[in-house]
């Protein structure tokens, strides 16, 4: 497989899992998939296919990091592709974690969908916003007299069922 094909394949392999997290939240299979490390494995295989041929340059760039070394690595198709696949795998890992945390804190899918989309595109911004949202949700979730900040308290009838 060529380097451009592998580069394209990295995101193509992750996209269905992102679609599940964003478009099918709460579906039983989405919850199971989000709890598994397996969605990252194909992307990591692409990473290995791109990284192994440029491993000496990759190792030089990461073991003695400096801007010139990374610029040299990125000039290599396989080097840029390997970094891209690594970013795609890491973003998917973050997305799965964010999804699970949001489900636990009962953050609504209508809030999380756009935030996950932002994370796909610009993960540092998406993660920072999620961390702020998570802090607010956790603070409200821990108050003994409060329910989730987005869901009303159960009615008396619901409490006794």
C-alpha positions in Angstrom: 0.0 0.0 0.0 1.3 3.5 -0.8 1.9 6.1 1.8 -0.9 8.4 0.5 -3.3 5.4 0.7 -2.3 4.6 4.3 -2.5 8.3 5.2 -6.2 8.3 4.0 -6.9 5.0 5.5 -6.1 6.2 9.1 -9.0 8.5 9.3 -11.3 6.2 7.2 -10.8 3.5 9.8 -11.7 5.8 12.7 -14.6 7.6 11.1 -17.3 4.9 11.8 -16.5 4.9 15.5 -16.7 8.6 15.6 -20.0 8.4 13.9 -21.3 6.0 16.5 -20.2 8.2 19.4 -21.8 11.3 17.8 -24.8 10.0 16.1 -25.8 6.9 18.1 -25.2 7.8 21.7 -26.8 5.5 24.2 -27.2 2.7 21.7 -26.1 -0.5 23.5 -23.5 -1.3 20.9 -22.1 2.3 21.0 -21.6 1.9 24.7 -19.8 -1.4 24.3 -17.6 -0.2 21.5 -16.7 3.0 23.4 -15.6 0.8 26.3 -13.2 -1.2 24.1 -9.7 -0.4 23.0 -10.3 -2.4 19.8 -11.4 0.6 17.6 -7.9 2.0 17.8 -6.2 -1.2 16.7 -6.7 -0.8 12.9 -5.5 2.8 13.1 -2.4 1.7 15.1 -1.7 -0.9 12.5 -1.7 1.9 9.9 0.7 3.8 12.2 3.0 0.8 12.3 2.9 0.4 8.5 3.9 4.0 8.1 6.4 4.2 11.1 8.5 1.1 10.5 10.1 2.3 7.3 11.1 5.6 8.8 11.8 4.3 12.3 15.4 5.7 12.5 14.1 9.2 11.7 11.1 8.8 14.0 13.2 7.6 16.8 15.7 10.5 16.4 12.8 13.0 16.4 11.1 11.6 19.6 14.2 10.6 21.6 15.9 14.0 21.1 13.0 16.3 20.4 13.7 19.6 18.7 11.8 21.5 16.0 14.4 20.8 13.2 14.1 17.0 13.9 10.3 17.0 13.6 10.5 19.2 10.5 12.8 16.6 8.9 10.5 13.8 10.0 7.5 15.5 8.5 9.3 16.0 5.2 9.2 12.2 4.8 5.8 10.9 3.6 5.9 8.0 6.0 6.9 10.3 8.8 4.1 12.7 8.3 1.7 9.8 7.8 2.8 8.1 11.0 2.3 11.2 13.0 -1.1 11.7 11.4 -2.1 8.1 12.3 -0.9 8.6 15.8 -3.0 11.7 16.2 -6.0 9.9 14.8 -5.6 7.0 17.2 -5.1 9.4 20.1 -8.1 11.5 19.2 -10.2 8.4 19.0 -9.0 7.3 22.5 -9.9 10.7 23.8 -13.3 10.7 22.1 -14.1 7.3 23.7 -13.1 8.5 27.1 -15.1 11.7 26.7 -18.1 9.7 25.6 -17.9 7.4 28.6 -17.4 10.2 31.1 -20.3 12.2 29.6 -22.6 9.1 29.9 -21.6 8.6 33.5 -22.2 12.3 34.3 -25.4 12.3 32.3 -24.3 15.1 30.0 -26.9 15.2 27.2 -26.0 13.9 23.7 -27.0 17.2 22.2 -24.2 18.8 24.2 -21.7 16.1 23.6 -22.3 15.6 19.8 -20.9 19.0 18.8 -18.1 18.7 21.4 -17.1 15.3 20.0 -17.2 16.8 16.5 -14.9 19.6 17.6 -12.6 17.0 19.2 -12.4 15.1 15.9 -11.3 18.3 14.1 -9.4 20.2 16.8 -8.8 17.8 19.7 -7.1 20.2 22.1 -10.0 22.7 21.9 -12.6 19.9 22.3 -10.8 18.4 25.2 -10.3 21.7 27.0 -14.0 22.5 26.6 -15.0 19.0 27.8 -12.7 19.3 30.8 -14.5 22.5 31.8 -17.9 21.0 31.2 -16.9 17.8 33.1 -15.7 19.9 36.1 -19.1 21.7 36.3 -21.0 18.4 35.9 -18.9 16.7 38.6 -19.4 19.5 41.0 -23.2 19.4 40.5 -23.2 15.6 40.5 -21.5 15.4 43.9 -24.0 17.8 45.7 -26.2 15.5 47.8 -29.3 17.5 47.1 -28.7 17.8 43.4 -29.4 15.6 40.4 -27.6 15.9 37.1 -27.4 19.6 36.0 -29.4 18.7 32.9 -32.1 16.4 34.3 -34.9 17.3 36.7 -35.1 15.6 40.1 -37.2 12.5 40.1 -40.9 12.9 41.0 -42.2 11.3 44.2 -43.7 8.5 42.2 -40.4 7.8 40.4 -38.5 7.7 43.7 -40.8 4.9 45.0 -40.6 2.6 42.0 
